[in-house]
């Protein structure tokens, strides 16, 4: 990296203080996105917790990510979480490439969601801090250098990876069925009763295809978009 050192706290303020609700939805979407890769879906499904205790599992994942963002991977709390992540993912089939993809989902998806639905996109300082967080976490997990130095390159690598690796799988479908209701609860209250159909409106077509989900009707998609943008305007005003 060149230029001045990014203010690492800018990303934490964005996620934890400025746009916590939108960031939580984005992180959940990042988690769901990993279900489209059969190898990752099989690992998550094999633990049994995602299908039997989806709320607890999702809460644990969210708590860990928010703590890492708040304190940093190099903090005492961050090192404890990193050690646990290493332990959980130290198993056959979990390659550095798959780990890089998971980290990319947790970085790119929240920022993408903010750009699409929040009151404003992330600033340059916030994007630089997000990039630094991503690199710091990859290094803490002793992964090879990230596949791209900049966030735009990381998003491009992620898309190319998905083109190669997204595929339908029973595990991915089961994970979606167990967690779609959870995603719906992250949305504005009037949308929650519509459940999985509303949640599916937040997924793009490649992911819906991998998870075996029909595209929601146009009125549902429009309703979700309007409701999210209305909430963002209200929060910003």
N, C-alpha and C positions, 0 to 999 in steps of 0.2 A: 504494500500500500504506500501511496505517496501523499504528500501534503500533511496537514495537521492531524494529530491523533483524534479520532472521533470521541465525542462525549458519550461514554458507554451508558450513562444514566438516561440519555434521551430516549432510548428504546424502552427502558423500564418505565419511564413516565408515561410514554404513549400507551403501553399495554396495561399498566396497572392503575393509572390515574385518568388519563385523557379519554381513552376509549376502551374501558374494560369489558363492557358487554360485547362490543363488536369483536374485540380481540379474542374473547372466549369462543364466540361462534367460529372465528377463523381458525383457531387452534383445533376445535372439534372437527371442522372440515378437513384440516390437515391429517388428523388421526383417521378419519373415515377414508380419506384418499388412499391410505396404505392398504386398505382391504382389496383394492383392485389388482394388487400384485399377489398371485397365488402363493408364492413362497412365504411372504409376510403374513398373509391371511392364515396359512396353515399353522404358523407358529403361534399367532394370537389365539386361534381357535383351539389349539391343543392344550392350552393352559386351562380351558374350561371357564375361566372367570368372566370372559367377555360375553358369553352367552348365558351364564347362570347369575352373574352379578354385574351386569353392564354399568349400572349407576356407580357402584363402588369402584370398579376398574377405571371408568372414565374420570371420576373424581380424583383418584390417585394419580393418574397421568397428568391431569390439569394442574393439580397441586404441585407436582414435581416441576413441571415446565414453568409455572409462575414463580416458584421459588428460585429456579435457576436464572430466570430473567431478572428477578429482583436483586438477588445477592451476587450473581455471577458464578460461573463454573469453578473459579479459583478460590471462592470463599469457603470457610469451614462447612457451611450448609451445602454449598454447591459440590464440594468434594465428596460429601456423604452421598448425595444423590447420584453423582457420576459413578461412584463405586457400586451403587446398587444397580444402575443401568448396565454397567459392565457385567455384573454377576448374572443378571436376567438374560442378557443377550449373548452370553458365552456358551454357545451351543452350535452343533453342526448345522451348516446351511446359512448361518447369519454372516454374510460376507461384508467386507468394508463397503462395497457398492450399495448393498441393501441398507446399511446403516446410514450412508450418505443420503440415500433417497428419503429415509424417514426424517432425518434432520432437515432436509430441504422442504419437506411437506410442512414441518412445524415452523419454518421461517417464511417461506414464500406464500403459503395459503392465508395466514392472517393479514399480511400486507396486501395481498390481492383482494381480500374481502374488504379491507378498509378503503382501497381505491375505488371499489365498485359501489359500496353501500354506506360508507361512513360519511360524516359531515365534511370531511376533507381527506385527501390522500396524505400519506406520511411525507414529512418534509425531508429535505436532503440530509439534514443532521440525523434524523430518526432512521433513515435508510442506512446511513453509514454506520450508526450504532448497531442496527440489526445485523448488518454484514459482519461487524466485529464480534458480536455475540455468537453468530453461527460459526465463525472460524475458531473462537475460543472454545466452544463446546466440542467441536470436532477434534481439536488438539487435546482437550482434556480426556476424551475417549480414546486417545492414541490412534486415531484414524489417519490414513494418508491425507495429503493436502486435499482440500475440497475440490470438486471437479471444475469449479469456476471461481475466480477471485471476486467478481462483481455479482450483485444480485440478479441483474438481467441475464448474465451468463448462466447462473445457477438455475433460473427459471427455464431457460432454453434447454439445459442439460436434463432437467426434470421431465420436460415434455418429450424429449427424445427417448429417455428411459421408459416412459409410459408407453410410447409407441411400440417399443420392443417387448415390454413385459406385462402390460395390462392384459388380462384374460379372465374369462368366467371361471369360477371355482365354487364348489359347494361351501367351502369354508368362508369365502368372501360373502356369499349370499347370506349365510347364517349369521355372520357378524353384522351385516346391515340390518337384518330383521331384528336383531337384538338391540341395536343402538339407534335406529332411526327415530324412535320415540324420544330418546334423550336429546337428539339434535333439535327436534321440534320444540322442546321446552326452552331452548336457548333463544327462540324467536319471540317477537312481540306477543303479548298475551292473547290478542284476538286471533292469532294464527295457530296457537298451540292445539286447539281441538281438531284441526285438520290433519294433524299427525304426520305420518310418513309421506303423504302426498306433498305436503309443504316442504318437508326436509328434502325430498327428491328434487324439488325445484331449484335447490342450491347447488346441485351437482351438474357437471357438464356431461355431454353425451358420451364421450369415451368412458367415463367412470360409470355412468348408468348402464352402459352396455356390459362392462365387466361385472357389474353386480346384478345384472338381470333385472333392471328396473325400467319400467315403462316411463316415457317422457310425460310429465304431468300436463294436463290440459292448459292451453294458453291462458284462460282466466286465472288459474291458480298461480301460474308463473308471474303474471302481471300483478296479482294481489300481493305476493311475497315481495316483489321488487318495490311496490309502492309503500307497503308497510314498513319495510326496512329503511327506506329513504326518509319517510315521514318521521320515524323515530330519531334518525340521525339529525334531521333539521331541528326537531324539538330539543334534543340534547345540546345542539350547538347554539340555539337561540336562548 
